[in-house]
Amino acid sequence: MFKTFLQLSRFKKRVVSLSVDFIALSFALWASFALRLDVALWEPNRGQLLVSLLTVVFTLGVFVRLGLYRAVIRYMSDRAFITIITGVAASALLLVVLSYGFSVFVPRSVPLIYSALAFIFVGGSRMSMRMLVQYSSGRDKERVAIVGAGKTAVQLAKALQQGEEFHPVLFISLLPANHRTLIVGLPVVALSHLEEAVRSYGVKRLLLAVDADTGVNRRELLTQLEKLNLPVQTVPSFSEVIAGQARINDIRDLEIEDLLGRDPVRPDNAQVASSLFGRSVMVTGAGGSIGSELCRQIIRHQPKCLVLFEQSEFALYAVERELQQINAAEGLDVCVHPLLGSVVHRRRCEAVMLSFGVQTVYHAAAYKHVPLVEHNVIEGVQNNVFGTLHAAEAAVAAGVELFVLISTDKAVRPTNVMGASKRMAELVLQGLAQRQSDTVFSMVRFGNVLGSSGSVVPLFRDQISSGGPVTVTHPDIIRYFMTIPEASQLVLQAGSMGEGGEVFVLDMGEPVKIADLARKMMHLMGRRERTAEQPDGEIELVFSGLRPGEKLFEELLIGDDPQGTPHPRIMMAREVCMTWPEVADTVKQLQHASQAFDCEGVLLILKTAPTGFAPNGGVGDLVWNLSPRPLAAGTAGKAGTDLKSVPRAENEKRGQISNLSPRTSSPTC
């Protein structure tokens, strides 16, 4: 019947509500007299009937005036009950006034009994209707448990009760004292009784709504939730909701920080702000994962202008539009200049830096995908080594004060071209730092970035959502991880501390085993791994083998003697570097080999320089392996040669590279 009521028009609903309230108030009056006079079938006289009728009609008028019939029963709040109390109190007062005015016998206790009965009948009818509506809609919704019992959890429960997708059935409290209590009508269960409660209430999903100020160890909490093999999702923080950045019922997958399982490194915002405020800043590779996040954080420090340098038209358009929205929404008034260009073009870089009076450059432009660079050796070296060199020399010529290179942990004892090229880029900047002192060059080295393009987290999430299999290269492969905002904050922090030629690295805690991360994501997305012991699992974990140039373990330091910095979690590496003449000679050889498309020669140069490059296979360049002939005369080589076994005499005989003896006496920077 209540479904039929919900389908009526607004006018018809009001007519029905008025009719129901008329009957309820009339019955409340009759019952109050019957109870007071102890008469089972009390019959009013003419005066009592008139007073009763006037009281009921007046009360309905008060309800209309107070807006009771404008309230939608499904979404009725506590204010509706205050309205009912106000109307009932006015009705009881009128009953007293009318009884004296018309000299009608009304016992003094009748108005009190009538008030109680009227509130019960009028409020109870609405409460009953709302409960029926919620119960009916709840049967078709997914049953969820809310982890947390604070203000965020309560707001989430109220929002979900009005929604169409999830039906909250209980709270999971992190405080044992809250066990077996009720919050907004829902039972509260302590975390120690989680498994039993999930089974008894038929929970199909867990929603994480823990207040930020609770101090809970999210890593330990997720470890406990992981055992249930139920999908675990989270909601925005209370601060995001208050700021209008999200709604409380915006259910989303777990934050990358939750999967990372450690506390992020916090920057010294005052020091960073002082190094950016009112300055002209340029970001190369501004449309990439790191570059775009750098731009988001830089613009909030209100530089005078922010120059976005990017070779991808769409990426530049997207980041510029987003930054302009931030600019307008937060009233920052920062000049944002989107410029197309490549860092391998020195004249373009220098012209841009001079035109906008750039004082600080964050160099994020690079090719970072290991297998792709392995298959495109020359392009990787051109972009990572020569792009860094040309951008840095342009910065020196344009009078840039600070130049910060975004490096990688793969530059430490690299086994692939990408890591070797990034290590060579570090050596180039260290050499330039020795050659001059006007521009301060610094490097920031960090691990894998979760959530970036090519990151394993979105890849695993897509594979799990599509039913698997989840592919991991090796069961023992481990990596250091950072989030994009954290990595960007570190870059800004290190940039403010640099004095010239430093390589900054982060104390990133314990590395993460990729296979364990994949299993964790499976469990937290409500899937089970299919194994020989558990053949009914939904997702299979497949080990595909190490890719070209990939190694099991990544490192952040080449040596074992890092120096401290003013920031407790940032260290400064002490590593072998090259003098500028050695850098210039190596770069010249790389240039000749690149122009000749001699991939084998390029890799040999990188191996001979103090990069620590130790390739674990042959030349992986796809074009070279199809046609392994350098363009210069006398530089033919064998495709796919294993560089570890190439004798020095053979390379000298080829006549393409000279003076390639390893530099064992290079200085330490």
Residue pairs with C-beta under 8 A, 6 or more apart in sequence:
2 129
2 132
2 133
2 136
3 136
5 13
5 16
5 129
6 74
6 133
8 16
14 69
17 69
18 60
18 69
20 125
21 59
21 60
21 63
21 122
21 125
22 56
22 60
24 118
24 121
24 122
24 125
25 55
25 56
25 59
25 60
25 91
25 118
25 121
25 122
26 52
26 56
27 117
27 121
28 114
28 117
28 118
28 120
28 121
29 52
29 55
29 56
29 95
29 114
30 42
30 44
30 52
31 113
31 117
32 110
32 111
32 113
32 114
32 117
33 39
33 42
33 44
33 48
33 107
33 110
34 40
34 41
34 42
35 113
36 107
36 109
36 110
36 113
37 107
44 52
45 104
47 102
47 103
47 104
47 105
48 104
48 105
48 106
50 102
50 104
51 95
51 98
51 99
51 102
51 104
51 106
54 94
54 98
55 91
55 94
55 95
55 98
56 91
58 90
58 91
58 94
59 87
59 88
59 90
59 91
59 94
59 118
62 86
62 87
62 90
62 91
63 69
63 83
63 84
63 87
66 83
66 86
66 87
67 83
68 80
68 83
68 84
68 87
71 77
71 79
71 80
71 83
73 126
73 129
73 130
73 133
74 130
74 133
74 134
74 162
75 162
76 126
76 130
80 126
81 123
84 119
84 122
84 123
84 126
85 119
87 122
88 115
88 118
88 119
88 122
89 115
91 114
91 115
91 118
92 111
92 112
92 114
92 115
92 118
93 111
95 106
95 110
95 111
95 114
96 106
96 111
98 104
99 105
99 106
134 161
137 164
137 167
138 167
141 163
141 164
141 165
141 166
141 167
142 165
142 166
142 167
142 204
142 205
143 166
143 167
143 169
143 201
143 202
143 203
143 204
143 205
144 160
144 166
144 167
144 168
144 169
144 203
144 204
144 205
144 206
144 207
145 168
145 169
145 170
145 171
145 172
145 197
145 198
145 201
145 203
145 205
145 206
145 207
146 153
146 156
146 157
146 168
146 170
146 171
146 172
146 207
146 209
147 153
147 171
147 172
147 174
147 206
147 207
147 208
147 209
147 210
147 221
147 225
147 232
148 171
148 172
148 173
148 174
148 208
148 209
148 210
148 211
148 214
149 171
149 172
149 173
149 174
149 175
149 178
149 183
149 188
150 209
150 210
150 211
150 214
151 211
151 238
152 209
152 210
152 211
152 235
152 237
152 238
152 241
152 248
153 171
153 183
153 209
153 210
153 211
154 183
154 184
155 238
155 241
155 248
156 168
156 207
156 209
156 235
156 248
156 249
157 168
157 171
157 183
157 184
157 186
158 184
159 247
159 248
159 249
160 166
160 167
160 168
160 249
161 167
161 168
163 249
166 205
166 207
166 251
168 186
168 207
169 186
169 201
169 202
169 203
170 186
170 187
170 188
170 189
170 197
170 201
170 203
171 178
171 183
171 186
171 187
171 188
171 189
172 188
172 189
172 190
172 191
172 194
172 197
172 206
173 179
173 181
173 188
173 189
173 190
173 191
174 191
174 210
174 214
174 216
174 221
175 190
176 190
176 191
176 192
178 188
178 190
179 188
179 189
179 190
179 193
180 187
180 188
180 189
181 187
181 188
182 188
189 197
191 221
191 224
194 224
194 225
194 228
195 227
195 228
197 203
198 228
198 230
203 230
204 230
204 231
205 230
205 231
205 232
205 233
205 526
206 225
206 228
206 230
206 231
206 232
206 233
207 232
207 233
207 234
207 235
207 251
208 221
208 225
208 232
208 233
208 234
208 235
208 254
208 258
209 234
209 235
210 216
210 218
210 221
211 238
212 237
212 238
212 239
218 258
218 261
219 261
219 262
222 232
222 254
222 258
222 261
222 520
222 524
225 232
225 524
226 232
226 520
226 523
226 524
227 523
229 523
229 526
229 527
229 528
230 526
231 524
231 525
231 526
232 254
232 524
232 525
232 526
233 251
233 252
233 253
233 254
234 251
234 252
234 253
234 254
234 255
234 258
235 248
235 249
235 250
235 251
235 252
236 245
236 246
236 247
236 248
236 250
236 252
240 246
241 247
241 248
253 461
253 525
254 524
256 450
256 451
256 457
256 483
257 264
257 483
259 450
259 457
259 517
259 520
259 521
259 524
260 450
260 481
260 482
260 483
260 512
261 512
262 509
262 510
264 483
264 485
264 486
265 486
265 489
265 490
265 506
265 507
265 567
265 569
265 570
266 489
267 489
267 490
267 492
267 493
267 567
268 493
268 496
268 566
268 567
271 493
271 496
271 497
271 566
272 301
272 489
272 492
272 493
272 496
273 301
274 496
275 360
275 402
275 492
275 495
275 496
276 298
276 301
276 302
276 303
276 360
276 492
277 301
277 302
277 303
278 302
278 303
278 304
279 303
279 304
279 359
279 360
280 303
280 304
280 305
280 307
280 356
280 357
280 358
280 359
280 360
281 298
281 303
281 305
281 306
281 307
281 358
281 359
281 360
281 361
281 362
282 306
282 307
282 309
282 352
282 353
282 356
282 358
282 360
282 361
282 362
283 291
283 294
283 295
283 298
283 306
283 307
283 308
283 309
283 361
283 362
283 364
284 291
284 309
284 310
284 343
284 349
284 361
284 362
284 363
284 364
284 365
284 391
285 291
285 309
285 310
285 343
285 363
285 364
285 365
285 366
286 292
286 294
286 295
286 308
286 309
286 310
286 315
286 316
286 319
286 338
286 364
287 308
287 310
287 312
287 314
287 315
287 316
287 318
287 319
288 310
288 315
288 364
288 365
288 452
288 453
289 449
289 451
289 452
289 453
289 455
289 484
290 364
290 406
290 449
290 452
290 484
290 487
290 488
290 491
291 310
291 319
291 362
291 364
291 365
292 315
292 318
292 319
292 322
293 484
293 485
293 487
293 488
294 362
294 364
294 488
294 491
294 492
295 306
295 308
295 319
295 323
296 322
296 323
296 326
296 488
297 485
297 488
297 489
297 492
298 306
298 362
298 492
299 306
299 323
299 326
299 327
299 332
299 334
299 336
300 326
300 330
300 332
301 492
302 332
302 333
302 334
303 334
304 334
304 335
305 334
305 335
305 336
305 337
305 356
306 323
306 334
306 335
306 336
306 337
307 337
307 339
307 352
307 356
307 358
308 316
308 319
308 320
308 323
308 336
308 337
308 338
308 339
309 339
309 341
309 343
309 349
309 352
309 365
310 316
310 319
310 338
310 339
310 340
310 341
310 365
311 340
311 341
311 342
311 365
313 340
316 338
316 339
316 340
317 338
319 338
320 336
320 338
323 336
324 336
326 332
327 333
327 334
327 336
337 356
339 352
341 348
341 349
341 352
342 348
342 365
342 387
343 349
343 363
343 365
343 383
343 387
343 388
343 390
343 391
344 382
344 383
344 386
344 387
344 390
345 390
346 390
346 391
346 393
346 394
347 394
349 390
349 391
349 394
349 395
350 394
350 397
350 398
352 358
353 361
353 394
353 395
353 398
353 400
354 398
358 395
358 398
358 400
359 400
359 401
359 402
360 400
360 401
360 402
360 403
360 404
360 495
361 391
361 395
361 400
361 402
361 403
361 404
362 404
362 406
362 491
362 495
363 388
363 391
363 392
363 403
363 404
363 405
363 406
364 406
365 383
365 387
365 391
366 383
366 384
366 387
366 388
366 406
366 422
366 425
367 373
367 376
367 379
367 380
367 383
367 384
367 418
367 421
368 408
368 418
368 454
369 418
369 454
370 410
370 416
370 418
370 419
370 547
370 548
370 549
370 550
371 547
371 548
371 549
371 550
372 380
373 379
373 380
373 384
373 416
373 417
373 418
373 421
373 549
374 380
374 416
374 417
374 418
374 547
374 548
374 549
374 620
374 621
375 548
375 620
375 621
375 622
376 621
376 622
377 417
377 599
377 602
377 603
377 619
377 620
377 621
377 624
378 594
378 597
378 599
378 602
378 621
380 417
380 418
380 421
381 417
381 421
381 424
381 590
381 594
381 602
381 606
382 594
384 418
384 421
384 422
384 424
384 425
385 421
385 424
385 425
385 428
385 587
385 590
386 587
386 590
386 591
386 594
388 405
388 425
388 428
388 429
389 425
389 428
389 587
391 403
392 403
392 428
392 429
392 432
392 439
392 441
393 432
395 403
395 439
396 432
396 436
396 438
396 439
399 438
399 439
400 439
401 438
401 439
401 440
402 439
402 440
402 442
402 495
402 498
403 429
403 439
403 440
403 441
403 442
404 441
404 442
404 443
404 444
404 491
404 494
404 495
404 498
405 425
405 426
405 429
405 441
405 442
405 443
405 444
406 444
406 491
407 422
407 425
407 426
407 443
407 444
407 445
407 446
407 503
408 418
408 419
408 422
408 445
408 446
408 447
409 445
409 446
409 447
409 448
409 480
409 554
409 555
409 556
410 416
410 418
410 419
410 422
410 554
411 419
411 420
411 422
411 423
411 425
411 426
411 445
411 611
412 419
412 423
412 445
412 554
412 555
412 556
412 557
412 558
412 612
413 555
413 558
413 612
413 614
414 420
414 422
414 423
414 611
414 612
414 613
414 614
415 549
415 550
415 551
415 613
415 614
415 615
415 616
416 548
416 549
416 550
416 551
416 615
417 549
417 603
417 606
417 615
417 620
418 549
419 549
419 613
420 603
420 606
420 607
420 611
420 613
421 606
423 611
423 612
423 613
424 586
424 590
424 606
424 609
424 611
426 443
426 445
426 503
427 577
427 578
427 583
427 586
427 609
427 610
427 611
428 583
428 587
429 441
429 443
429 501
430 441
430 443
430 501
430 503
430 577
430 578
430 583
430 669
431 577
431 578
431 579
431 580
431 582
431 583
431 584
432 439
432 441
432 580
432 583
433 440
433 441
433 500
433 501
433 669
434 501
434 577
434 579
434 580
435 580
437 500
440 498
440 499
440 500
441 498
441 500
441 501
442 494
442 495
442 497
442 498
442 499
442 500
442 501
442 502
442 503
442 504
443 502
443 503
443 504
444 490
444 491
444 494
444 495
444 503
444 504
444 505
445 503
445 504
445 505
445 506
445 556
445 573
446 480
446 482
446 487
446 490
446 505
446 506
446 508
446 556
447 479
447 480
447 481
447 482
447 506
447 508
447 511
447 554
447 556
448 455
448 456
448 479
448 480
448 481
448 482
448 554
449 455
449 481
449 482
449 483
449 484
449 487
450 456
450 457
450 481
450 482
450 483
450 484
451 457
451 458
451 483
451 484
452 484
456 514
456 517
456 518
457 517
457 521
460 470
460 517
460 518
460 521
461 521
461 525
463 469
463 470
463 471
463 539
464 470
464 521
464 522
464 525
464 527
464 539
465 525
467 538
467 539
468 527
468 530
468 538
468 539
468 540
469 539
469 540
469 541
469 542
470 518
470 521
470 522
470 539
470 540
470 541
470 542
471 542
471 543
471 544
472 514
472 515
472 518
472 541
472 542
472 543
472 544
473 514
473 543
473 544
473 545
473 546
473 547
473 550
474 543
474 545
474 546
474 552
475 515
475 543
476 513
476 515
476 552
477 513
477 514
477 515
477 546
477 550
477 552
477 553
478 511
478 512
478 513
478 514
478 552
478 553
478 554
479 511
479 512
479 514
479 554
480 508
480 511
480 512
480 554
480 556
481 508
481 511
481 512
482 490
482 506
482 508
490 504
490 506
490 570
493 567
493 570
494 502
494 504
494 570
497 504
497 565
497 566
497 567
497 570
498 504
501 577
501 669
502 572
502 573
502 669
503 572
503 573
503 575
503 669
504 565
504 570
504 571
504 572
504 573
505 556
505 557
505 562
505 570
505 571
505 572
505 573
506 556
506 569
506 570
506 571
507 568
507 569
507 570
507 571
508 556
511 553
511 554
515 541
515 543
518 541
519 529
519 541
522 528
522 529
522 539
522 541
527 537
527 538
527 539
528 534
528 536
528 537
528 538
528 539
529 537
529 539
529 540
529 541
530 536
530 537
530 538
530 539
530 540
530 541
531 537
546 552
548 617
548 620
549 615
549 616
549 617
549 620
551 616
557 571
557 573
557 575
558 573
558 575
558 576
558 612
559 573
559 574
559 575
559 668
561 574
562 571
562 572
562 573
562 574
563 571
563 572
563 573
563 574
564 571
564 572
565 571
565 572
574 668
574 669
575 668
575 669
576 610
576 666
576 667
576 668
576 669
577 610
577 666
577 667
577 668
577 669
578 586
578 609
578 610
578 663
578 666
579 666
579 667
582 663
582 666
585 659
586 605
586 609
589 605
589 657
589 658
589 660
590 602
590 605
590 606
592 632
592 656
593 601
593 602
593 605
593 630
593 656
593 657
594 602
595 631
595 632
596 630
596 631
596 632
596 635
596 656
597 623
597 624
597 630
597 631
598 630
598 631
598 632
598 635
598 637
598 656
599 619
599 621
599 624
599 628
600 619
600 624
600 628
600 630
600 637
600 641
600 643
600 646
601 630
601 635
601 637
601 651
601 654
601 656
601 657
603 613
603 615
603 619
603 643
604 643
604 646
604 651
604 657
604 660
605 657
605 660
606 613
607 613
607 614
607 615
607 643
608 660
608 661
608 662
609 663
610 662
610 663
610 666
614 644
615 642
615 643
615 644
617 642
618 639
618 640
618 641
618 642
618 643
619 625
619 628
619 639
619 640
619 641
619 643
624 639
625 639
625 640
626 639
628 636
628 637
628 638
628 639
628 640
629 635
629 636
629 637
630 636
630 637
630 656
632 656
634 654
634 655
634 656
635 654
635 655
635 656
636 654
637 654
648 660
648 661
651 657
651 660
652 658
652 660
